[in-house]
Amino acid sequence: MMTQSIHGHAVLNHILDLGGSESVTTLRIWAESSHGLDARYHTCSAQQLTYEGLLQFLLERNKIEVSGDRICVIAEHVCSHEHEHSDTSHVARG
């Protein structure tokens, strides 16, 4: 069975939908329940990232920061071209 690759914007958008920060534990639970334990993530410049690999990638590029037990999105560092991707796996909330 082929594992679906989820764009990193799905994770960033989820955090932004929650006000810009989320607990480390709650975000992991959301990612695993939404995308599965074996999910792979991609970004505009990286492929086949594990969940941990995605977080590391985002940290290194100052897209997120960890403060205590919270992961916070640094919105001004997030690119805004996610609509160019055919599947960001982001579900819009109305």
C-alpha positions as CSV (number, residue, x, y, z in Angstrom):
1,M,0.0,0.0,0.0
2,M,1.4,3.4,-1.0
3,T,1.5,6.0,1.7
4,Q,0.0,9.4,0.8
5,S,2.2,12.4,1.1
6,I,0.7,15.4,2.9
7,H,1.9,18.9,2.2
8,G,3.5,20.6,5.3
9,H,0.9,23.4,4.8
10,A,-1.7,21.0,6.2
11,V,0.1,21.0,9.5
12,L,0.8,24.7,9.5
13,N,-2.8,25.6,8.5
14,H,-4.1,23.4,11.3
15,I,-2.1,25.3,13.9
16,L,-3.1,28.6,12.3
17,D,-6.8,27.5,12.5
18,L,-6.3,27.0,16.2
19,G,-5.0,30.5,16.7
20,G,-1.3,30.0,15.8
21,S,-0.2,27.6,18.5
22,E,-0.9,24.1,19.7
23,S,0.6,21.8,22.3
24,V,3.3,19.4,21.1
25,T,1.3,16.4,22.3
26,T,-2.0,17.5,20.8
27,L,-0.5,18.3,17.5
28,R,1.1,14.8,17.3
29,I,-2.2,13.2,18.2
30,W,-4.0,15.2,15.5
31,A,-1.4,14.4,12.9
32,E,-1.4,10.7,13.6
33,S,-5.2,10.4,13.7
34,S,-5.7,12.6,10.6
35,H,-2.8,11.2,8.5
36,G,-1.8,7.9,10.1
37,L,1.3,6.7,11.9
38,D,3.2,6.1,8.7
39,A,2.3,9.3,6.9
40,R,4.9,11.1,4.9
41,Y,5.0,14.8,4.4
42,H,6.4,17.0,1.7
43,T,7.1,20.7,1.3
44,C,8.1,22.9,-1.6
45,S,11.7,21.7,-1.3
46,A,11.7,18.4,0.6
47,Q,10.0,15.0,0.1
48,Q,9.3,11.9,2.1
49,L,9.6,13.5,5.6
50,T,8.3,11.8,8.7
51,Y,6.3,13.8,11.1
52,E,9.4,14.5,13.2
53,G,11.3,15.3,10.0
54,L,8.7,17.8,9.0
55,L,8.8,19.6,12.4
56,Q,12.6,19.7,12.2
57,F,12.5,21.1,8.7
58,L,10.0,23.8,9.7
59,L,12.0,24.6,12.8
60,E,15.2,25.0,10.8
61,R,13.5,27.4,8.4
62,N,11.9,29.5,11.2
63,K,8.4,28.5,10.1
64,I,7.6,27.3,13.6
65,E,9.1,27.7,17.1
66,V,8.8,25.6,20.2
67,S,8.1,27.4,23.4
68,G,7.7,25.1,26.4
69,D,5.2,22.5,25.3
70,R,3.7,24.7,22.5
71,I,4.4,24.8,18.8
72,C,3.8,28.2,17.4
73,V,3.7,29.2,13.7
74,I,5.7,32.2,12.7
75,A,3.2,33.4,10.1
76,E,5.4,35.9,8.4
77,H,7.8,33.2,7.5
78,V,5.2,30.9,5.9
79,C,5.0,31.0,2.2
80,S,1.5,31.6,0.8
81,H,1.4,29.6,-2.4
82,E,-0.2,26.4,-1.0
83,H,-2.9,26.7,-3.7
84,E,-0.4,25.7,-6.3
85,H,-0.3,22.2,-4.9
86,S,-3.0,19.7,-6.0
87,D,-3.5,18.3,-2.5
88,T,-2.5,20.0,0.7
89,S,-4.8,17.7,2.7
90,H,-6.1,20.9,4.4
91,V,-9.8,20.8,5.1
92,A,-11.4,24.2,5.1
93,R,-13.5,25.0,8.2
94,G,-16.6,27.2,7.7
